[in-house]
Amino acid sequence: MKRTLSLILSVFLVLSLCGAAFADAEIVFKMGDNQPASSIQGTTDDYFAALVSEKSNGRIEIDVYHDAQLGEEEEMIQQLQFGALDFAQVSLSPLAEFAPQLDVLQLPYLYDNADHMWAVLGGEIGERYLQAPADSGITGLAWIDGGARNFYTTKKELTCAADLKGLKLRVQSSQLMMDMVSAFDAVPQAMSYGDVYSALQTGVIDGAENNWPSFIDSGHYELCKYYIVDGHTRVPDLIVCATSALEALSAEDQALIRECAKAAQEDHRLRWKDEEAAAEAKAVEAGITIFYPEDISDFQNAVQGLYTSGSMASYADAIAEIRALA
Ligand code: GCU
């Protein structure tokens, strides 16, 4: 009898502990991204949300809406500014329109390779740039690898920079990215990620540019049969939040959120290379004509002017400190 009673008591204890862990959340946040739930960017957001729930014993819940359900990146950035959205994963490109210092980080051929980029983003420089959108009411929490971006087209095989001449190419909503495409004598068309597939399909654009996983996840590989591995930019994504949402939390909870975002950054960073290789293999399997240029100096020379023209002219020191880590 005594044993039965203690068994019942322990079962009760375990159940009530579980109850505590999965109690209704006290704080519920909304987070948006523009990638499928199954993508590496999407799974990173789910990991972040799960970690926040776990570390707060279920007190803080982040509901993640994938696939631009809450709007395209440009719209999510606007919602974050007035607190209509709490968290998002967005690309640096459209965010830089609100925090121009960020443009430095997406200059073409700024980084020698992924290690160089992470030496910048993962250290003191990266921490500083996470604060760049502060004046817009947005707090940067973590860097998410966006790999190297490459050009691809529906009809024209690409083997050198001159092949881009005259092509209508989609870029992200970013003046600097438009200027980059113009520097290749191509015609830039800025549009949201979600609009690119139909623009390719209807011939509004001749091509676009992106990293390997997004080339596959977006389905662009179904329409674009030519891809050149020119690696013109490395544009990271960021996990960001509305500063008002963060500041409404206690100091401990703010620290918890920051710590979980950094853990998501690390988890994503460790998975990226494999995801990139798997997406590239999928493109090969799909019969995409991939060109690996041995020499990309024609691409590099074409964009050199961007380093000293327009707003970049005043960022020479910022560029130099990044190059110093190469
Ligand atoms: C990548 C990036 C997205 C971005 C997209 C784009 O996929 O991860 O955040 O929206 O590029 O080209 O717009």
Residues whose N, C-alpha, C, O or C-beta is under 5 A from the ligand:
A	BS01	GCU	V90 S91 G146 Q172 Y193 E209 S214 D237
